[in-house]
């Protein structure tokens, strides 16, 4: 059973920084695209940052230059470094990844449980 376990959310003042982590655990054969989404109160879920299958990165315009996605392939962990945080970054952040648990199976999309990020003074 594959699980994505997130950590690192919390309360931070405007201008501050947080780093989110997402660890893929369980029976993992391969991981393809991986990334981070968020859902703010009253809004739809939106892509924040992602590694695409071609190994390139994709960022929402609202976070470019402030957020950085990175990963440790050996440990199946990826991160979202968030700097210069703004109140409008307040949301529940979710990690996701396309994971296969067997060489005989296609990848399936998995989601983390979500972690709250609150930016407020």
C-alpha positions in Angstrom: 0.0 0.0 0.0 1.5 3.3 -1.1 1.0 6.3 1.1 2.2 9.9 0.9 2.9 11.4 4.3 3.3 15.2 4.5 4.9 17.3 7.2 6.0 20.9 7.8 2.9 23.0 7.8 2.1 25.6 10.5 1.6 29.2 11.3 4.1 31.8 10.0 4.2 35.5 9.8 4.1 37.3 6.5 7.5 37.3 4.9 8.5 34.2 6.7 9.4 30.7 5.4 8.3 27.2 5.7 9.4 23.9 4.2 6.9 21.2 3.5 8.0 17.6 3.0 6.3 14.6 1.4 7.5 11.1 1.8 6.2 8.2 -0.3 6.1 5.0 1.7 5.1 1.4 1.1 5.7 -0.8 -1.9 7.2 1.5 -4.5 8.5 0.4 -7.8 8.7 3.8 -9.6 7.5 7.4 -9.2 6.8 9.7 -12.1 5.4 13.2 -11.8 5.2 14.6 -8.3 4.2 17.9 -6.9 2.2 20.2 -4.6 -1.3 21.6 -4.7 -3.2 23.8 -2.4 -6.8 24.6 -1.5 -7.6 27.9 0.1 -11.0 28.5 1.8 -13.7 29.0 -0.7 -11.4 28.4 -3.7 -10.7 25.5 -6.0 -7.6 23.4 -5.6 -4.7 24.7 -7.6 -1.3 23.5 -8.7 1.5 25.1 -6.8 4.6 23.4 -8.1 5.5 20.1 -9.7 8.1 18.0 -11.3 6.7 16.8 -14.6 7.5 13.4 -16.2 10.1 15.1 -18.3 12.1 16.1 -15.2 11.3 19.8 -15.6 9.4 21.9 -13.1 6.2 23.9 -13.3 5.1 26.6 -10.9 2.0 28.7 -10.4 2.6 32.3 -11.5 1.6 33.4 -8.0 4.6 31.5 -6.4 7.3 31.9 -9.0 10.5 33.3 -7.4 9.2 32.5 -3.9 8.6 28.8 -3.8 11.0 26.0 -4.8 10.3 22.3 -5.3 13.1 19.8 -4.8 13.4 16.1 -4.3 15.6 13.4 -2.9 15.1 10.5 -5.4 16.9 8.0 -3.3 14.6 8.5 -0.4 11.4 9.1 -2.3 10.9 12.5 -0.6 10.1 15.8 -2.2 10.0 19.3 -0.7 8.4 22.6 -1.1 10.5 25.5 0.2 8.2 28.5 0.6 9.8 31.9 1.2 8.4 35.4 1.4 5.1 34.0 2.4 2.0 36.1 2.0 -1.5 35.8 3.7 -2.9 34.7 0.4 -0.7 31.6 0.6 -2.8 30.4 3.4 -4.3 27.1 2.4 -4.2 23.3 3.0 -1.3 22.0 0.9 -1.4 18.5 -0.6 1.4 16.6 -2.2 0.7 14.2 -5.0 2.6 11.7 -7.1 2.1 9.1 -9.9 3.4 5.9 -8.3 3.7 2.3 -9.4 4.0 -0.5 -6.9 5.0 -3.2 -9.4 6.8 -3.4 -12.8 3.6 -5.0 -14.1 1.3 -2.2 -13.2 0.8 1.3 -14.5 1.3 4.2 -12.2 -1.6 5.5 -10.1 -2.1 8.9 -8.6 -1.8 9.2 -4.9 -2.4 12.2 -2.6 -1.2 13.1 0.8 -3.5 13.9 3.7 -2.9 17.6 3.5 -1.1 20.0 5.8 -2.3 23.4 6.9 -0.2 26.5 6.2 -1.4 29.7 7.8 0.3 33.0 7.0 -0.8 35.7 9.5 0.5 38.3 11.8 
